[in-house]
Amino acid sequence: TLHIIDVLCTRAMLLAGELTAQGVANSLWAVVKLGRGTKMEGRVLYALSERGVEIVPELSPQGVCNCLWALGSAELRAETPFVSALILRAESVVADLKPMELSMTFWALGKLGLEGESRLTEALCRHLQNRAPSLSAQAIANSLWAVATMQLTPPPSLLDALARRSEQVASHYTAQGASIALWALASCNATVDHHVIQ
């Protein structure tokens, strides 16, 4: 199976300049999802990122999320031109991200090594708070992890909204998800209403 992945990665790398915005997003996602351990992954990510800079304005909200997720999963750093362009694009489409995409985008920013408040993190916090009733346990854990990792000071109203939703989805937390959420809350020195945690 690794051989066919290498063959397809080579082809994607050679044809990267012809890919549409959707093609770049799909290819980045797939290369990272499948590419662990292949020799080609880094070279393909570079070629796709080069093309990505050119097509960022055409990316859909889901495409932005998928690209950021892939680059964060590959543990690239935020200083690349593609990541910078994706962050600007994310600022313009954040209102259109679905609840899971909001949390995945937030998580990716943390994995990319970003720290501190920004227009994007403020918008993500605002939209997460508004969409808290639709968040899954995993989305909550991912979002809290990002807030803590990026050393943000989350608005108390966001933490309260996430705590209320956590109570509703508590039975859906995995052991890892629960431990991540607890670690993140402790790292943020978070306080939530005691009636929510009981």
PyMOL commands that set and color helices and strands:
alter all, ss='L'
color gray80, all
select helices_A, chain A and resi 2-14+16-18+21-35+41-58+61-73+81-96+99-111+119-130+132-134+137-149+156-172+175-187+194-197
alter helices_A, ss='H'
color red, helices_A
deselect
rebuild
show_as cartoon
